[in-house]
Amino acid sequence: SQQGEEDPQALSIQEGENATMNCSYKTSINNLQWYRQNSGRGLVHLILIRSNEREKHSGRLRVTLDTSKKSSSLLITASRAADTASYFCATASSGTYKYIFGTGTRLKVLA
Amino acid sequence: SQTIHQWPATLVQPVGSPLSLECTVEGTSNPNLYWYRQAAGRGLQLLFYSVGIGQISSEVPQNLSASRPQDRQFILSSKKLLLSDSGFYLCAWSALSGRADTQYFGPGTRLTVL
């Protein structure tokens, strides 16, 4: 079964607004990552947050991790049309080499 | 810098035909290598991963197989394709750090089985 589940499945916002996506998972993790995928392309790594971290920033991205609730959120501030893409969370359990990806959130930013 | 290549970019194959997709990584040594499949509008399904030459772990029983003949080469194969094998195939690598780390993805191969 899927470890990571993103919510919402689809999100449409106006340029300049903030976009928030959530990810829930089921088991203990070593770290959690967020990736972006433009249509028909490979995935691009955005940010990695470890299980002992609660918040991380990278440019306009802010990621939070709540291990007690087994959830993470990705916030994109001041969105741009170029942010239109699908966003995936991926979780890795301790002692493993593999990630389990969620089903993704499709973000559409309207100019 | 590290780069990852996949080819071909697109492929249309008849049912029952063989398959060989290739992935190569440049600029790093001893990477962990991964094959994923993505159905249209869906998430990624891990198919195989490898932590070294000749070491392949299979995640999903199916008619696909993987091989790692060289340190930075990962091949996905099938002897006879099924319609259900259609999808977007992605190769990825990560540094061998003893645990899952940042993954870097190739551009993908879109496979259509008719």
Backbone of each chain as ProteinMPNN parsed JSONL, in Angstrom:
{"seq_chain_A": "SQQGEEDPQALSIQEGENATMNCSYKTSINNLQWYRQNSGRGLVHLILIRSNEREKHSGRLRVTLDTSKKSSSLLITASRAADTASYFCATASSGTYKYIFGTGTRLKVLA", "coords_chain_A": {"N_chain_A": [[0.849, -1.18, 0.0], [0.32, 2.354, -0.462], [2.645, 4.433, 1.099], [2.873, 7.205, 1.421], [0.427, 9.68, 1.251], [-0.933, 12.232, -0.559], [-2.594, 15.345, -0.106], [-4.452, 18.149, -1.082], [-5.717, 16.216, -3.917], [-5.781, 17.714, -6.201], [-5.153, 21.127, -6.957], [-5.971, 24.462, -7.493], [-4.908, 27.696, -7.981], [-4.54, 31.312, -7.842], [-1.972, 33.247, -9.347], [0.567, 34.442, -7.205], [-0.725, 33.8, -4.871], [-0.563, 31.646, -1.941], [0.318, 28.186, -1.804], [-0.634, 25.182, -0.329], [0.219, 21.914, 0.442], [-0.414, 18.652, 1.633], [0.889, 15.738, 3.258], [0.454, 12.469, 4.287], [1.555, 9.678, 6.206], [2.294, 6.229, 7.145], [4.037, 4.617, 8.684], [6.969, 4.57, 10.877], [9.532, 6.844, 10.007], [12.693, 7.598, 8.395], [13.432, 9.793, 6.899], [11.787, 12.358, 4.967], [10.847, 13.372, 1.766], [10.203, 15.919, -0.678], [9.127, 16.192, -4.014], [9.023, 17.601, -7.313], [7.2, 17.364, -10.347], [7.106, 18.139, -13.622], [4.824, 18.035, -16.351], [5.081, 14.99, -18.024], [7.773, 14.721, -17.547], [10.873, 13.944, -15.764], [11.283, 13.531, -12.16], [12.006, 16.19, -9.901], [14.08, 16.911, -7.247], [13.079, 18.617, -4.341], [13.2, 19.201, -1.524], [14.518, 17.825, 1.476], [13.626, 16.483, 4.565], [14.576, 15.51, 7.745], [13.813, 13.018, 10.231], [14.212, 14.065, 12.738], [13.88, 16.716, 12.472], [11.79, 19.628, 12.361], [10.962, 21.698, 10.777], [11.721, 23.158, 7.632], [13.322, 25.313, 5.295], [13.49, 26.5, 1.947], [14.212, 28.808, -0.233], [11.247, 29.88, -1.669], [9.913, 27.815, -0.566], [8.494, 25.976, 2.106], [8.719, 23.477, 4.431], [7.13, 21.366, 6.707], [7.251, 18.976, 9.357], [5.561, 16.619, 11.196], [6.026, 14.223, 13.272], [4.561, 12.943, 15.201], [1.983, 13.025, 14.325], [2.36, 11.848, 11.981], [2.664, 13.269, 9.525], [3.237, 15.693, 6.917], [3.776, 18.939, 5.528], [3.849, 20.962, 2.607], [4.561, 24.158, 1.744], [4.185, 26.592, -0.657], [5.108, 29.756, -1.248], [3.891, 32.887, -2.533], [3.095, 32.087, -5.233], [3.908, 31.137, -8.627], [3.234, 31.048, -12.159], [4.978, 29.216, -13.245], [5.229, 27.358, -11.26], [3.348, 25.487, -11.652], [2.66, 22.132, -11.633], [3.052, 18.632, -10.73], [3.228, 17.513, -7.39], [5.031, 15.5, -5.208], [5.274, 13.541, -2.253], [7.742, 11.597, -0.583], [8.612, 8.861, 1.362], [11.021, 7.395, 3.534], [11.854, 4.582, 5.318], [13.611, 3.708, 8.354], [16.799, 2.212, 7.961], [16.498, 1.361, 5.37], [16.881, 1.31, 1.791], [15.067, 2.299, 0.114], [12.419, 4.355, -1.213], [9.011, 5.259, -0.726], [6.539, 6.491, -2.693], [3.943, 8.957, -2.715], [0.664, 9.581, -4.174], [0.511, 12.096, -5.231], [0.001, 15.683, -5.65], [-1.697, 17.704, -7.855], [-0.846, 20.747, -8.935], [-2.072, 23.798, -10.089], [-1.284, 26.907, -11.236], [-2.708, 29.886, -11.882], [-2.27, 32.457, -14.206]], "CA_chain_A": [[0.0, 0.0, 0.0], [1.072, 3.578, -0.53], [3.045, 4.98, 2.381], [2.568, 8.616, 1.458], [-0.781, 10.091, 0.56], [-0.999, 13.675, -0.6], [-3.909, 15.967, -0.033], [-5.502, 17.592, -1.948], [-5.252, 15.582, -5.152], [-5.601, 18.778, -7.183], [-5.254, 22.453, -6.355], [-5.884, 25.518, -8.484], [-4.824, 28.978, -7.29], [-4.104, 32.444, -8.632], [-0.57, 33.643, -9.182], [0.761, 35.308, -6.045], [-1.269, 33.159, -3.664], [0.215, 30.548, -1.366], [-0.214, 26.838, -2.033], [-0.272, 24.239, 0.727], [-0.058, 20.507, 0.163], [-0.177, 17.822, 2.796], [1.277, 14.349, 3.022], [0.348, 11.62, 5.475], [2.209, 8.381, 6.045], [1.761, 5.262, 8.108], [5.02, 3.983, 9.561], [8.08, 5.429, 11.281], [10.377, 7.178, 8.867], [14.019, 8.183, 8.593], [13.302, 11.128, 6.349], [10.704, 12.581, 4.021], [11.27, 14.29, 0.72], [9.218, 16.44, -1.619], [9.601, 16.278, -5.391], [8.135, 18.221, -8.302], [7.242, 16.755, -11.667], [6.406, 18.796, -14.71], [4.129, 17.051, -17.172], [5.88, 14.191, -18.933], [9.206, 14.826, -17.253], [11.332, 13.279, -14.554], [11.041, 14.249, -10.909], [13.07, 17.065, -9.425], [14.094, 16.964, -5.788], [12.874, 19.956, -3.794], [13.666, 19.388, -0.155], [14.547, 16.65, 2.341], [13.539, 16.811, 5.985], [14.86, 14.322, 8.515], [12.798, 12.744, 11.252], [14.464, 14.867, 13.94], [13.652, 18.116, 12.126], [10.367, 19.983, 12.385], [10.673, 22.676, 9.727], [12.853, 23.457, 6.773], [13.012, 26.315, 4.286], [14.354, 26.604, 0.775], [13.611, 29.821, -1.096], [9.825, 30.086, -1.408], [9.357, 26.563, -0.048], [8.591, 25.71, 3.545], [8.245, 22.129, 4.725], [7.025, 21.01, 8.113], [7.121, 17.544, 9.626], [5.015, 16.285, 12.513], [6.142, 12.762, 13.348], [3.521, 12.4, 16.077], [0.788, 12.885, 13.492], [2.774, 11.197, 10.739], [2.236, 14.12, 8.423], [4.128, 16.756, 6.472], [3.144, 19.883, 4.615], [4.694, 21.768, 1.726], [3.99, 25.465, 1.461], [4.842, 27.391, -1.688], [4.634, 31.122, -1.086], [3.924, 33.77, -3.716], [3.196, 31.141, -6.345], [4.087, 31.631, -9.992], [2.716, 30.119, -13.167], [5.983, 28.17, -13.445], [5.098, 26.351, -10.198], [2.372, 24.489, -12.098], [3.324, 20.828, -11.705], [2.601, 17.692, -9.701], [4.141, 17.479, -6.254], [4.988, 14.2, -4.544], [6.097, 13.284, -1.084], [8.324, 10.258, -0.577], [9.089, 8.534, 2.7], [11.99, 6.311, 3.666], [11.915, 4.043, 6.672], [14.969, 3.493, 8.853], [17.477, 0.996, 7.529], [16.091, 0.941, 4.032], [17.394, 2.086, 0.667], [14.01, 2.616, -0.835], [11.385, 5.321, -0.907], [7.652, 5.007, -1.183], [5.97, 7.758, -3.146], [2.509, 9.14, -2.693], [-0.003, 9.711, -5.472], [0.784, 13.425, -5.74], [-0.952, 16.796, -5.746], [-1.53, 18.461, -9.106], [-1.011, 22.182, -8.677], [-2.196, 24.662, -11.261], [-1.218, 28.309, -10.865], [-3.297, 30.66, -12.969], [-1.65, 33.778, -14.368]], "C_chain_A": [[0.884, 1.229, 0.0], [1.4, 4.074, 0.874], [2.626, 6.432, 2.49], [1.305, 8.914, 0.67], [-0.865, 11.601, 0.615], [-2.448, 14.155, -0.611], [-3.719, 17.469, -0.211], [-4.908, 16.889, -3.168], [-4.991, 16.622, -6.222], [-5.876, 20.114, -6.504], [-5.062, 23.497, -7.444], [-5.929, 26.856, -7.756], [-4.4, 30.063, -8.269], [-2.633, 32.743, -8.349], [-0.459, 34.627, -8.018], [0.219, 34.735, -4.755], [-0.312, 32.08, -3.171], [-0.483, 29.223, -1.644], [0.286, 25.922, -0.931], [-0.713, 22.838, 0.344], [0.344, 19.694, 1.382], [0.138, 16.392, 2.399], [1.124, 13.592, 4.333], [0.997, 10.274, 5.185], [1.878, 7.492, 7.232], [2.785, 4.71, 9.09], [6.105, 4.974, 9.966], [9.024, 5.651, 10.109], [11.729, 7.699, 9.312], [14.032, 9.612, 8.061], [12.148, 11.171, 5.359], [11.178, 13.612, 3.018], [10.066, 14.744, -0.091], [9.891, 16.595, -2.977], [8.554, 16.993, -6.239], [8.308, 17.51, -9.64], [6.429, 17.604, -12.632], [5.88, 17.716, -15.651], [5.068, 16.321, -18.116], [7.371, 14.219, -18.685], [9.569, 14.005, -16.034], [11.06, 14.125, -13.328], [12.266, 15.062, -10.514], [12.971, 17.162, -7.906], [13.962, 18.41, -5.314], [13.529, 20.109, -2.424], [13.584, 18.062, 0.595], [14.494, 17.122, 3.785], [13.701, 15.515, 6.759], [13.885, 14.199, 9.682], [13.006, 13.562, 12.527], [14.333, 16.378, 13.668], [12.162, 18.399, 12.082], [9.996, 20.925, 11.242], [11.944, 22.923, 8.929], [12.414, 24.429, 5.685], [14.001, 26.193, 3.134], [13.694, 27.576, -0.177], [12.16, 30.076, -0.714], [9.139, 28.833, -0.841], [9.54, 26.469, 1.465], [7.962, 24.342, 3.782], [8.209, 21.942, 6.232], [6.84, 19.507, 8.23], [6.631, 17.362, 11.05], [5.011, 14.761, 12.626], [5.088, 12.155, 14.26], [2.218, 12.186, 15.312], [1.094, 12.171, 12.179], [2.295, 12.004, 9.532], [3.284, 15.187, 8.136], [3.335, 17.698, 5.592], [4.211, 20.622, 3.83], [3.943, 23.049, 1.427], [4.832, 26.153, 0.404], [4.272, 28.795, -1.567], [4.749, 31.898, -2.398], [4.056, 32.96, -4.996], [3.29, 31.854, -7.694], [3.524, 30.604, -10.958], [3.68, 28.948, -13.38], [5.954, 27.101, -12.35], [4.078, 25.279, -10.566], [3.073, 23.167, -12.363], [2.612, 19.89, -10.748], [3.669, 17.609, -8.627], [3.927, 16.176, -5.489], [5.8, 14.229, -3.259], [6.6, 11.842, -1.179], [8.915, 10.009, 0.798], [10.045, 7.357, 2.655], [12.019, 5.865, 5.115], [13.367, 3.81, 7.065], [15.53, 2.181, 8.331], [17.103, 0.513, 6.156], [16.725, 1.84, 2.991], [16.29, 2.614, -0.22], [13.011, 3.615, -0.275], [10.04, 4.823, -1.392], [7.013, 6.35, -1.471], [4.459, 7.762, -2.987], [1.963, 9.331, -4.096], [0.067, 11.121, -6.03], [-0.363, 14.413, -5.657], [-0.661, 17.544, -7.03], [-1.869, 19.914, -8.826], [-1.083, 22.939, -9.993], [-2.224, 26.103, -10.769], [-1.649, 29.136, -12.061], [-2.701, 32.054, -13.007], [-2.701, 34.895, -14.377]], "O_chain_A": [[2.045, 1.173, 0.405], [0.524, 4.126, 1.738], [2.089, 6.855, 3.514], [1.143, 8.443, -0.456], [-0.87, 12.191, 1.695], [-3.366, 13.468, -1.059], [-2.867, 18.035, 0.474], [-3.703, 16.976, -3.407], [-4.1, 16.457, -7.054], [-6.712, 20.218, -5.606], [-4.11, 23.428, -8.222], [-6.865, 27.129, -7.005], [-3.957, 29.775, -9.381], [-2.133, 32.515, -7.247], [-1.285, 35.527, -7.868], [0.642, 35.126, -3.667], [0.609, 31.664, -3.873], [-1.71, 29.151, -1.712], [1.48, 25.886, -0.633], [-1.863, 22.609, -0.028], [1.315, 20.01, 2.069], [-0.287, 15.906, 1.351], [1.615, 14.035, 5.372], [0.985, 9.798, 4.05], [1.263, 7.934, 8.203], [2.432, 4.369, 10.219], [6.151, 6.091, 9.452], [9.276, 4.741, 9.32], [11.9, 8.173, 10.436], [14.574, 10.52, 8.692], [11.607, 10.136, 4.97], [11.826, 14.597, 3.373], [9.052, 14.051, -0.178], [11.029, 17.049, -3.092], [7.364, 16.989, -5.923], [9.411, 17.11, -10.013], [5.219, 17.763, -12.474], [6.435, 16.619, -15.729], [5.769, 16.945, -18.912], [8.15, 13.783, -19.533], [8.706, 13.444, -15.359], [10.659, 15.284, -13.432], [13.405, 14.667, -10.762], [11.91, 17.456, -7.357], [14.639, 19.308, -5.815], [14.313, 21.03, -2.197], [12.67, 17.27, 0.362], [15.216, 18.037, 4.182], [13.032, 14.526, 6.46], [13.222, 15.165, 10.062], [12.072, 13.731, 13.312], [14.64, 17.203, 14.529], [11.363, 17.506, 11.797], [8.849, 20.946, 10.794], [13.059, 22.903, 9.45], [11.278, 24.376, 5.213], [15.166, 25.839, 3.313], [12.728, 27.227, -0.856], [11.868, 30.443, 0.424], [7.921, 28.813, -0.664], [10.581, 26.827, 2.017], [6.825, 24.086, 3.386], [9.143, 22.316, 6.94], [6.336, 18.854, 7.316], [7.219, 17.89, 11.994], [4.1, 14.096, 12.133], [4.749, 10.98, 14.116], [1.448, 11.275, 15.619], [0.2, 11.921, 11.371], [1.616, 11.487, 8.645], [4.1, 15.533, 8.99], [2.34, 17.305, 4.983], [5.315, 20.872, 4.315], [2.822, 23.023, 0.918], [6.048, 26.282, 0.551], [3.074, 28.997, -1.766], [5.589, 31.602, -3.247], [5.013, 33.128, -5.751], [2.831, 32.982, -7.873], [3.359, 29.434, -10.614], [3.254, 27.828, -13.661], [6.583, 26.053, -12.493], [3.956, 24.273, -9.868], [3.965, 23.083, -13.207], [1.687, 20.29, -10.041], [4.865, 17.632, -8.919], [2.799, 15.802, -5.168], [6.861, 14.849, -3.183], [5.954, 10.985, -1.781], [9.634, 10.852, 1.334], [9.895, 6.443, 1.844], [12.189, 6.676, 6.025], [14.246, 3.725, 6.206], [14.83, 1.17, 8.266], [17.367, -0.638, 5.811], [17.065, 2.989, 3.27], [16.556, 3.306, -1.203], [12.787, 3.713, 0.932], [9.952, 4.059, -2.353], [6.953, 7.228, -0.61], [3.792, 6.734, -3.104], [2.699, 9.255, -5.08], [-0.281, 11.334, -7.191], [-1.533, 14.036, -5.6], [0.469, 17.967, -7.274], [-3.01, 20.263, -8.523], [-0.262, 22.743, -10.89], [-3.088, 26.476, -9.977], [-1.026, 29.088, -13.122], [-2.63, 32.746, -11.992], [-2.353, 36.069, -14.504]]}, "seq_chain_B": "SQTIHQWPATLVQPVGSPLSLECTVEGTSNPNLYWYRQAAGRGLQLLFYSVGIGQISSEVPQNLSASRPQDRQFILSSKKLLLSDSGFYLCAWSALSGRADTQYFGPGTRLTVL", "coords_chain_B": {"N_chain_B": [[29.909, 17.312, -12.3], [26.997, 15.348, -11.536], [25.158, 13.308, -13.783], [22.276, 11.791, -15.23], [21.16, 9.451, -17.535], [18.632, 8.304, -19.726], [17.376, 6.016, -22.078], [15.345, 4.566, -24.684], [13.63, 7.757, -25.243], [10.946, 7.644, -25.909], [8.816, 4.879, -26.68], [7.203, 2.517, -28.636], [5.7, -0.524, -28.591], [4.732, -3.794, -29.712], [2.406, -6.098, -28.168], [3.832, -8.877, -26.523], [6.371, -8.569, -27.486], [9.957, -8.153, -26.923], [11.702, -6.188, -24.371], [13.99, -3.584, -23.661], [15.294, -1.28, -21.612], [17.523, 1.337, -20.933], [19.67, 2.775, -18.491], [22.0, 5.129, -17.459], [24.499, 6.461, -15.314], [26.489, 9.267, -14.682], [29.474, 10.69, -13.282], [29.546, 9.89, -10.635], [30.222, 7.345, -8.161], [29.481, 3.964, -7.244], [26.597, 4.195, -6.948], [23.262, 3.948, -5.508], [20.719, 2.441, -7.382], [17.613, 2.81, -9.101], [14.505, 1.628, -10.454], [11.443, 2.897, -11.469], [7.92, 2.818, -12.117], [5.357, 4.737, -13.577], [2.025, 5.127, -13.787], [-0.422, 6.745, -15.876], [-1.177, 9.917, -14.595], [-0.718, 9.125, -11.999], [0.995, 8.055, -8.943], [4.423, 7.063, -8.199], [5.612, 3.789, -8.699], [7.74, 1.626, -7.145], [9.893, -0.538, -8.785], [12.367, -2.011, -9.038], [15.449, -2.076, -7.192], [18.929, -1.384, -6.709], [21.918, -1.951, -4.984], [24.454, -2.44, -5.701], [26.788, -3.831, -8.139], [25.296, -6.447, -9.899], [23.537, -6.896, -7.822], [20.274, -7.066, -7.191], [17.122, -6.004, -6.152], [13.8, -6.939, -6.079], [10.678, -5.444, -6.151], [8.054, -5.76, -6.94], [6.25, -8.47, -8.059], [6.349, -9.538, -11.399], [6.409, -9.473, -15.004], [8.764, -8.271, -15.603], [12.301, -7.649, -15.502], [15.459, -6.78, -14.0], [18.822, -5.659, -14.453], [22.221, -5.14, -13.524], [24.874, -4.63, -14.99], [27.192, -3.117, -14.941], [28.804, -0.705, -12.775], [27.52, 1.803, -13.023], [25.354, 1.413, -14.627], [22.094, 0.494, -15.419], [19.633, -1.749, -16.256], [16.447, -2.364, -17.586], [14.311, -4.98, -18.351], [12.236, -7.094, -20.434], [10.9, -10.202, -21.473], [8.555, -10.715, -22.806], [6.244, -8.403, -23.558], [3.363, -7.052, -21.903], [0.063, -5.613, -22.213], [-0.457, -4.186, -19.918], [1.999, -3.283, -19.183], [2.464, -0.82, -20.166], [3.417, 2.582, -19.641], [5.119, 5.183, -17.808], [8.46, 5.108, -17.408], [10.862, 5.474, -15.003], [14.175, 6.1, -14.108], [16.398, 6.308, -11.356], [18.945, 7.624, -9.177], [20.82, 7.422, -6.131], [23.106, 8.525, -3.604], [25.365, 6.167, -2.182], [24.875, 5.778, 0.901], [24.29, 4.264, 3.002], [21.746, 4.534, 3.729], [18.492, 5.589, 2.686], [18.578, 8.365, 0.59], [18.664, 11.614, -0.964], [17.135, 11.387, -4.098], [17.91, 11.312, -7.554], [16.498, 11.904, -10.603], [16.143, 10.467, -13.876], [15.186, 11.509, -17.249], [13.127, 9.9, -18.087], [11.263, 7.226, -19.754], [8.744, 6.849, -22.02], [6.588, 4.299, -22.438], [4.568, 2.591, -24.647], [2.454, -0.05, -25.05], [1.02, -1.917, -27.528]], "CA_chain_B": [[28.563, 17.136, -11.765], [26.394, 14.061, -11.878], [24.045, 13.311, -14.731], [21.642, 10.492, -15.427], [20.612, 9.352, -18.876], [17.744, 7.188, -20.033], [16.916, 5.93, -23.457], [14.92, 5.722, -25.479], [12.693, 8.674, -24.596], [9.624, 7.064, -26.152], [8.886, 3.553, -27.291], [5.924, 1.856, -28.918], [6.022, -1.923, -28.822], [3.575, -4.689, -29.734], [2.291, -7.108, -27.116], [4.626, -10.071, -26.752], [7.732, -8.253, -27.932], [10.883, -7.931, -25.793], [11.948, -4.801, -23.964], [15.239, -3.261, -22.981], [15.466, 0.137, -21.327], [18.833, 1.521, -20.332], [19.891, 3.944, -17.644], [23.401, 5.259, -17.057], [24.796, 7.587, -14.444], [27.858, 9.781, -14.825], [29.942, 11.632, -12.282], [29.49, 9.368, -9.276], [30.567, 5.932, -8.072], [28.704, 3.146, -6.303], [25.269, 4.736, -6.602], [22.059, 3.116, -5.465], [19.968, 2.675, -8.61], [16.194, 2.483, -8.935], [13.543, 1.704, -11.553], [10.064, 3.149, -11.085], [6.922, 2.951, -13.178], [4.303, 5.681, -13.245], [0.857, 5.088, -14.66], [-0.892, 8.096, -16.197], [-1.83, 10.635, -13.516], [-0.571, 8.415, -10.722], [2.286, 8.147, -8.28], [5.486, 6.179, -8.663], [5.68, 2.453, -8.132], [9.102, 1.103, -7.19], [9.968, -1.857, -9.41], [13.63, -2.652, -8.659], [16.541, -1.227, -6.783], [20.213, -2.079, -6.677], [22.933, -1.267, -4.178], [25.769, -2.78, -6.229], [26.797, -4.643, -9.362], [24.723, -7.777, -9.76], [22.625, -6.969, -6.669], [18.978, -6.534, -7.601], [15.98, -6.312, -5.292], [12.55, -6.773, -6.812], [9.606, -5.011, -5.255], [6.732, -6.159, -7.417], [6.34, -9.612, -8.986], [5.82, -9.158, -12.697], [7.198, -10.074, -16.077], [9.926, -7.44, -15.853], [13.511, -7.979, -14.763], [16.46, -5.723, -14.038], [20.202, -6.106, -14.323], [23.215, -4.071, -13.318], [26.124, -5.226, -15.457], [28.301, -2.234, -14.558], [28.509, 0.092, -11.582], [26.653, 2.94, -13.286], [24.424, 1.037, -15.686], [20.952, -0.248, -14.901], [18.832, -2.122, -17.421], [15.132, -2.943, -17.325], [14.031, -5.863, -19.485], [11.118, -8.023, -20.432], [10.945, -11.122, -22.61], [7.292, -10.578, -23.547], [5.496, -7.297, -22.992], [1.916, -7.107, -21.754], [-0.579, -4.301, -22.327], [-0.362, -3.524, -18.617], [3.349, -2.747, -18.988], [2.504, 0.568, -20.632], [3.583, 3.555, -18.575], [6.277, 6.067, -17.842], [9.49, 4.437, -16.625], [11.852, 6.426, -14.501], [15.367, 5.606, -13.431], [16.899, 7.279, -10.386], [20.11, 7.204, -8.404], [21.119, 8.144, -4.909], [24.44, 8.203, -3.103], [25.396, 5.008, -1.304], [25.212, 6.327, 2.208], [23.805, 3.357, 4.031], [20.335, 4.766, 3.976], [17.857, 6.306, 1.576], [18.952, 9.766, 0.552], [18.084, 12.325, -2.094], [17.154, 10.666, -5.363], [18.001, 12.146, -8.749], [15.762, 11.16, -11.615], [16.36, 10.657, -15.297], [14.07, 12.137, -17.961], [12.038, 8.945, -18.262], [10.92, 6.595, -21.029], [7.304, 6.576, -22.131], [6.38, 3.034, -23.149], [3.206, 2.24, -25.031], [2.355, -1.411, -25.561], [-0.217, -1.994, -28.31]], "C_chain_B": [[27.986, 15.819, -12.256], [25.253, 14.238, -12.878], [23.531, 11.892, -14.875], [20.94, 10.504, -16.77], [19.684, 8.149, -18.97], [17.446, 7.201, -21.521], [16.267, 4.596, -23.727], [13.967, 6.622, -24.699], [11.264, 8.178, -24.747], [9.781, 5.755, -26.889], [7.479, 3.016, -27.464], [6.241, 0.433, -29.338], [4.749, -2.763, -28.903], [3.599, -5.645, -28.551], [3.112, -8.336, -27.496], [6.044, -9.808, -27.207], [8.638, -8.051, -26.719], [11.103, -6.452, -25.529], [13.33, -4.683, -23.352], [15.337, -1.75, -22.843], [16.782, 0.312, -20.566], [18.934, 2.839, -19.569], [21.372, 3.975, -17.292], [23.584, 6.535, -16.243], [26.242, 7.984, -14.654], [28.202, 10.665, -13.645], [29.838, 11.169, -10.853], [29.863, 7.892, -9.309], [29.698, 5.252, -7.031], [27.335, 3.722, -5.959], [24.272, 3.622, -6.311], [21.269, 3.449, -6.731], [18.554, 2.129, -8.47], [15.477, 2.533, -10.28], [12.155, 1.888, -10.953], [9.183, 3.102, -12.334], [5.82, 3.883, -12.667], [3.188, 5.532, -14.263], [0.339, 6.52, -14.833], [-1.63, 8.715, -15.01], [-1.689, 10.002, -12.145], [0.8, 8.644, -10.12], [3.268, 7.132, -8.837], [5.436, 4.845, -7.936], [7.101, 1.945, -8.268], [9.088, -0.309, -7.743], [11.2, -2.624, -8.926], [14.55, -1.607, -8.057], [17.79, -2.069, -6.618], [21.22, -1.268, -5.874], [24.34, -1.612, -4.649], [25.659, -3.64, -7.465], [26.244, -6.03, -9.07], [23.756, -7.941, -8.604], [21.32, -6.27, -7.027], [17.925, -6.964, -6.597], [14.715, -5.984, -6.059], [11.434, -6.451, -5.826], [8.241, -5.545, -5.663], [6.887, -7.343, -8.365], [5.67, -9.292, -10.31], [6.695, -9.796, -13.755], [8.371, -9.186, -16.463], [11.1, -7.947, -15.032], [14.483, -6.825, -14.885], [17.841, -6.336, -13.892], [21.104, -4.901, -14.159], [24.573, -4.646, -13.706], [27.367, -4.41, -15.114], [27.85, -1.324, -13.422], [27.461, 1.176, -11.843], [25.679, 2.675, -14.426], [23.331, 0.146, -15.114], [20.011, -0.502, -16.058], [17.538, -2.771, -16.966], [14.719, -3.741, -18.561], [12.726, -6.61, -19.305], [11.267, -8.943, -21.638], [9.696, -10.988, -23.467], [6.44, -9.512, -22.876], [3.999, -7.589, -22.941], [1.351, -5.698, -21.932], [-0.4, -3.494, -21.045], [1.038, -2.982, -18.326], [3.484, -1.314, -19.492], [2.647, 1.514, -19.448], [4.818, 4.387, -18.802], [7.303, 5.468, -16.892], [10.596, 5.421, -16.271], [12.979, 5.697, -13.796], [15.852, 6.696, -12.474], [18.138, 6.717, -9.706], [20.168, 8.009, -7.119], [22.495, 7.7, -4.43], [24.356, 7.016, -2.161], [25.844, 5.471, 0.063], [24.729, 5.44, 3.339], [22.354, 3.562, 4.372], [19.78, 5.521, 2.779], [18.188, 7.791, 1.681], [18.303, 10.404, -0.665], [18.222, 11.499, -3.362], [17.164, 11.664, -6.516], [17.466, 11.331, -9.911], [16.232, 11.478, -13.024], [15.116, 11.232, -15.954], [12.909, 11.198, -18.237], [11.906, 8.399, -19.667], [9.428, 6.329, -21.022], [7.107, 5.363, -23.025], [4.899, 2.827, -23.412], [3.226, 0.856, -25.64], [0.995, -1.542, -26.251], [-0.623, -3.437, -28.608]], "O_chain_B": [[28.431, 15.256, -13.256], [24.49, 15.202, -12.811], [24.26, 10.922, -14.668], [20.218, 11.445, -17.102], [19.932, 7.107, -18.362], [17.286, 8.255, -22.136], [16.593, 3.6, -23.081], [13.545, 6.266, -23.599], [10.465, 8.28, -23.816], [10.746, 5.545, -27.624], [6.667, 3.061, -26.541], [6.956, 0.205, -30.314], [3.775, -2.458, -28.215], [4.656, -5.962, -28.006], [3.092, -8.779, -28.644], [6.843, -10.739, -27.304], [8.152, -7.808, -25.614], [10.749, -5.591, -26.334], [13.782, -5.564, -22.621], [15.45, -1.03, -23.836], [17.106, -0.47, -19.671], [18.363, 3.859, -19.955], [21.935, 2.963, -16.875], [22.91, 7.542, -16.462], [27.117, 7.129, -14.788], [27.329, 11.316, -13.072], [30.022, 11.968, -9.935], [29.825, 7.262, -10.366], [29.242, 5.872, -6.07], [26.953, 3.735, -4.789], [24.413, 2.501, -6.799], [21.165, 4.617, -7.107], [18.327, 1.117, -7.807], [15.791, 3.361, -11.135], [11.741, 1.15, -10.06], [9.649, 3.32, -13.452], [5.413, 3.829, -11.506], [3.38, 5.781, -15.453], [0.637, 7.396, -14.021], [-2.578, 8.132, -14.482], [-2.456, 10.308, -11.232], [1.65, 9.326, -10.693], [2.986, 6.437, -9.812], [5.244, 4.785, -6.722], [7.62, 1.841, -9.38], [8.369, -1.175, -7.245], [11.085, -3.757, -8.459], [14.453, -0.418, -8.362], [17.731, -3.283, -6.418], [21.356, -0.059, -6.061], [25.319, -1.138, -4.071], [24.579, -4.122, -7.807], [26.663, -6.698, -8.125], [23.202, -9.025, -8.419], [21.267, -5.046, -7.151], [17.84, -8.137, -6.232], [14.572, -4.896, -6.617], [11.279, -7.113, -4.8], [7.373, -5.755, -4.815], [7.585, -7.235, -9.373], [4.533, -8.82, -10.331], [7.607, -10.563, -13.447], [8.92, -9.339, -17.554], [10.92, -8.593, -13.999], [14.347, -5.984, -15.774], [18.007, -7.395, -13.287], [20.788, -3.794, -14.596], [25.331, -5.095, -12.846], [28.466, -4.956, -15.01], [26.656, -1.196, -13.149], [26.614, 1.44, -10.99], [25.235, 3.6, -15.106], [23.608, -0.83, -14.415], [19.631, 0.43, -16.767], [17.533, -3.619, -16.075], [14.772, -3.234, -19.682], [12.193, -6.74, -18.203], [11.709, -8.512, -22.702], [9.75, -11.124, -24.69], [5.969, -9.7, -21.754], [3.447, -8.271, -23.804], [2.077, -4.711, -21.816], [-0.215, -2.278, -21.082], [1.237, -2.294, -17.325], [4.508, -0.669, -19.267], [2.073, 1.283, -18.384], [5.471, 4.308, -19.842], [7.04, 5.336, -15.696], [11.171, 6.093, -17.127], [12.752, 4.794, -12.991], [15.721, 7.883, -12.77], [18.353, 5.506, -9.665], [19.642, 9.118, -7.029], [22.982, 6.634, -4.805], [23.381, 6.875, -1.422], [27.039, 5.548, 0.35], [24.761, 5.834, 4.505], [21.794, 2.851, 5.205], [20.538, 6.033, 1.954], [18.082, 8.386, 2.753], [17.472, 9.779, -1.323], [19.295, 10.977, -3.663], [16.518, 12.711, -6.463], [17.92, 10.216, -10.17], [16.657, 12.593, -13.325], [14.098, 11.424, -15.29], [11.818, 11.65, -18.585], [12.361, 9.003, -20.638], [8.911, 5.663, -20.125], [7.418, 5.395, -24.215], [4.08, 2.883, -22.494], [3.924, 0.608, -26.623], [-0.048, -1.308, -25.64], [-1.642, -3.67, -29.257]]}, "name": "protein", "num_of_chains": 2, "seq": "SQQGEEDPQALSIQEGENATMNCSYKTSINNLQWYRQNSGRGLVHLILIRSNEREKHSGRLRVTLDTSKKSSSLLITASRAADTASYFCATASSGTYKYIFGTGTRLKVLASQTIHQWPATLVQPVGSPLSLECTVEGTSNPNLYWYRQAAGRGLQLLFYSVGIGQISSEVPQNLSASRPQDRQFILSSKKLLLSDSGFYLCAWSALSGRADTQYFGPGTRLTVL"}
